[in-house]
Amino acid sequence: MNEKAEGGRQMAENGRQAERGASADCPPPSAFSPRLGVLVSHLRPEEKLILAAARARGLAVTPLFDRELVLDLAAPSAAAAGLDVDVVLDRGVAHSRSNYTLKALERWGIPTLNPAAATAICDDKAETSLALEVAGIPTPRTLLAYSIEAAVKACAAVGYPAVLKPVTGSWGRLLAKVNGPEQARAVLTQKERLGSFHHTIFYVQEYIAKPDRDIRAYVVGDRVLAASYRTSAHWITNAARGAKSLPCPITPEIEALALRACRAVGARLAGVDLIETGDGLQIVEVNTGGEFRGLMTTTDVDIAAEIVTEAVRTALTLTPPTPLSRATGEGGALARPSPAQREASTSPPSPAKRERGVGGVRVDTPIDSGTKQRII
């Protein structure tokens, strides 16, 4: 069996283990290993890799399918609500479900990656644009309008061609580039007829000609782990729309802007989209649920393992002492790890154990690009 076929076979097995649960030979969690919940709508390739990476470290990890959750908002704790976890990683694609769930978890004292406030901002393009502007981060000029006539005026203000986007959604869906007022009015009229109030909040952005590519920088914690060019002859350079991922060096400008953008929205885990302009780089979006299957074909960095490390760090640094916690110390409060124990808990497995991937899978192994539609 050749290396590519073997990699595919191993990835399929990792996926099956992720869906079944921890394998019998997986080492038990240490005294200070947090119980990790991964909030998902369905298991995409990235989530399967994250679950496998957590189990390879000996963590107790559980996928939390949003469609199965019943959140008792009167419950005094997450455990009382049936969620026996110490930290939750948000990988859901149903924006509203994730937002409510993260808020409930925070109310129960469970730290989340990302925080609910950050996901709420990043799930709304207008909120994201506002946060970037407040922070003084370069971003395309954006106007909001609430009627068709006002939106046509907004298009004229930014100049034609202008770009119309929904305030919620992803994967490059429902974007339109309009070349004049008649075309703008036609598109805006159709958006209004879609029925949802989201489609009557008109997000109008200046069109910036770019060199047939944009940049996806992946931020975990305080680092930009990797970056890739997403190339396409179409003006929408999104991997979900067929753009090809190519290696991109992490320049000081990319690193600084991506980290500033994440700080502006409060995100610790995000795919940051940048575009090249004649005046330098600009930030377009910050995606807290950023996918990385295209990016992982361009880098040797084990992104899934790094995400798990950040989730552990989040649990160990943010979990408040509580008598309801599993690991208790004096007076029933959470037994806090020593600095040495915390360092050991957040350190990833050795390279020999990981073999540059999860369960022996190289991170640049091609994987199925199929995905389901995001629920808004």
N, C-alpha and C positions, 0 to 999 in steps of 0.2 A: 504494500500500500504506500503511495507516495506521500510526501509531507503535507501537501494541500488536502488530500483526502483524509489523512489522519487527523489534521487540525479540525476539519469539518465534523468528523466522527466524535472527537473529544468535546467540541463545542455543543453538539447535540446532547451528549451525555450530561454535560454541565447544566444545560437547560432542563433536562429531565430531573436532575437532582434538585435544582432550584425550585421546581414546582412541587416535588414530593416533600421536601424538607431536608433537614440535615441528615447526612449519611451516618451510618452506624460507627464508622471509624473516625469521624470528625472529633477532635479533642474537645473536652468540655471547657466551658468558659472559665477564665481565671476568676479570683475573688472580686476583682474590680472590672471585669468585662461587662460592659453595659448590654442590656437586651435591646437589640436593634429592630425597630419596625420600619418596613419600607412601604410607604403608601403608594399604591399603584392602581391604575385603571385596568391594565392588562400587562402581561409580561412581554415586553419588547426585548430584543437581544441585549440592550444595555442593562436592563433590570436583571436579567438572568446572570450576566457577568458580575453585577454588584452583589447579588445574593451568593454566588459561588465564591467571590472574594471574601465576603464576611465569614462564610463557613470555613474557608481555608485558614482563616485566622483563629478559628475556634470560638467565634461569637455565636450566641444564640440569636438567630435572625428569623423574622417572620414577615412574609408579604401580607400587607393589609389591603385587601381589595376594596376599593371605595364602594362598589355596588353591594357589598355584603355588610357594611357598617351600619350599626344602629347606635347613635350617640345620645345617651341620656344626659341632657344638659344639667339636670339636677344632681347628678352623681357627684360625690365629694372628691373622687379621684379617678384617674384613668383606669386603675385596676378595678374599681367598683363599676366602671362602665364597660368592663370586659377587655380592656387594652392593657395587657401586662407587659409594658415596655418601659425602657428608661430614656430612649431617644428615638425620634422618628425622622427618617429621610423622606422628603417629598419627591416622588417620581410620578405623580399622577398627571394625567393629561386632561382631566375634567377640572377646569379652573375653579368653578364655583364650589365643587365638592372639596377640593383641596383646601380652599380658603376657609370654609367653615370648619373642616376637620382640624386644621392647624390652630385656629383660634380656640377651639375646644381643648386641644391638648395643652396649649399654653395656659389656659385657665386652670388646668389641673397640675401645672408645674412641670410638664414634660417639655424639654428643649427640642426644637425642631430645626432641621436643616432643609430649606431656609426658614427664617422666621415668617410668621403669617403676614406681617406688614410688608416685607420685601416681596413676597409672592403676589400680594394684592397690587402693589405698584407695577410690577413687571408684567402682570397679566392684563394691564390696561396701558395701551400705547400713549394715551394722553397723559396719564399719571407719570409714566416714564419720561416723557418729553419735559414735563414740568420739573421733575426732579433733576434732570440733566441741566436744564436751564438755570435752576437755582444754584447748582454747584459750579456753574460757569464752564461746563464741559461742552466742547464743540459738537454740535448736532445740527442736522438739516432744519431750516426754518419751517415751523409748523404752525398752522392756524386751526382753530376749532370754530365750527358754525353749527347752527341748530335748525336751519331751514334751507331749502334748495337755493333760493335767491341769495341768501347770505353766503352759502358755500360757493356759488358761482363767483361772487365778489372776492372771496378768499382765494380762489384759483387765479383770478386776475392779479391779485396782490402778490402772490409768489411767482407769477409768470407761467406761461405755457411753454412746454408741457408741464402739467402739474400731476401729482400723484395723490390718489384717493385710497385710503386704507380704512378697514374696520378698526374700531378701538380695541376689540378683542379678537383673538384668533392667531393662528400661526401657519407655518408651512407655506407661506406665500399665497394663501387663498384670498379671493375677493379683492385683490389689489387691482387698480386700474390706472393707467397713464392716459390722461386726456389732453388733447392737442388744441382745444378751443372751447368757447362757452357752450356751443350747441352740443358737442360731445359730452362736456361736463354735465350739462343739465339732463341729458339722457341717462347717463350712468347714475347720477344722484336720484333721479326719479325711480329707477329700478331698485336702488338700495332702500329707498323709503318704503317701497311696496313689499319688501321682505318681511315687514311686520314687527320685528323685534325693535325695542326702543334703542338698542345699541346701534342699529343701522340708521337712525335719525340723528346721531351725533356724528357730524361729518368732520373727519380728520383729514386735513389738507396739508400736503407737504411739498416743498420744492423738489423738483426733479434734478438730480445731480448725475451728470454723465460720468460713468466710471469705466475703468479699463477691462470690461467684460469679467469682472470678478469683485468679490468682497472678501472680508477676512473674518473668520470665526476664531476668537481667542477664548480658551477655556480656563476659567478661574476656579480654583479650589482653595479656600482659605485666603491666605495672603500671597498666593503665587499664581502666575499664569503658567499652567502646566504645558500647554502646547497651543499651536496656532496653525491654521490651514487657510489657503486660498480656496474659495469656492468659485469655480470658473464656469461661465456659460455665455453663449452668444445672446441669450435672452436678457432683457434688463432686470428680470427677477432672478438673482443669483442665489437660489435656495436649494439645498441638497434634496429636499422633498420634491422639488420641481425639476430634478435631473442634473443639477450642477455637479461638476466633478471636483473632488477634494484633492488638493496638491499641497506639498509641504510649504510652510511659510515660516521664515525665521522670526523669532520673538525679538523685535527691535526694542530699544529703550522707549520709543514713542508708543508702540503697541502695548507694552507692559504698563507704562504709566497711565495711559488713557483707560485701559481695561480695568485696572484696579481702582482708579478714581470713579469710574462708572458704577462699579459694584458697591463702593462705599456710599455713593450718592443715593442708591436705592436700598441699601442695607443688606445686600446679598453676600453670602459666603460661598455660594456654589452657583455658577452661571456660565452660559455661553454668551459671549459679548460679540455683537456684530459691528464691524467697522467698515467704512468705505474710504477709499483714497480720493482726495480732491486736490485741486491746484493749490489750496492753502493748507494742506496737511490732512491728517486723518480726522474723521468725524465718527461719532457713535450713532448708530441707528437704533439698535435695540439691546436690551439686556434680558436674556431668557433664563429664568431660574430653573426651568425643567429641561435645560439644554440637552439635546441628543448629541452623541459623540461617535456614532458608528462610522460616519464618513471621516471624521477627524482621526480616529484610531488607525485608519489605514495609512496615515502619513507620519506616524510617530512611534517610537519604542516605549513611550511612557505608558505605564499601566494605569489608565485613567480610573477604571473601576476600583482598583485597590486604593488609589489616592482618595477617592470619594469616601470609601469605608473608613480610612484613617481620619478624615475630617469629621465624620459622624461620631467616631469614638472620642475625638478631642472635644467636640461639642458637648457630648454627654458628661465627660469628666470635668469640664470647666464650668458648665452652666447648670447642671442638675442641682436644684436646691435641696438642702437637708429637709427630710420629711419623715414622720413616723410611719408613713405608708409605703416607704421604699423597702425593697427586698433585702438589701444589704444594710444592716443597722449597726450603729455603734452605741455609745453611751446615751441614754435617754431616748433611744429609738431613732436618733437622727442618722442620716446616711453616713456610712463609714467612708470618709474621704481618703483617697489614695495619697501616699507620700509622693514627693517629686520624682523619686526614682521609679516607683510603681507606675506613676502616670506616664513617664517617658517610655517605660517598657510596654504599657498598654497601647500607646499610640504609635509605636514603631511597627512598620510593616514587616512581613516575613522576609527572611534573607533571600537574596537573588537565587541561591541554589534551590530554595524551597518553592519560589514562585516561578522560576524559569521564564522571567519576563512576561508572565501572564497569569491567568487564573487556572489552576488545575493543570498546568502544563500547556495552556493555549497561548500562543503568541498573540500580542495585542494587535498585530497587523493582519491577523487572519480575516479574510473577507467573510462577511456574514450576510444573512438575509436582510434585504432592505425593505421588506414588506412592513407596513404599519397600518394601524386603524385610524379612522378619522377622529380628531379631537372633539370632545364634547364641550360645548360652551355653556 
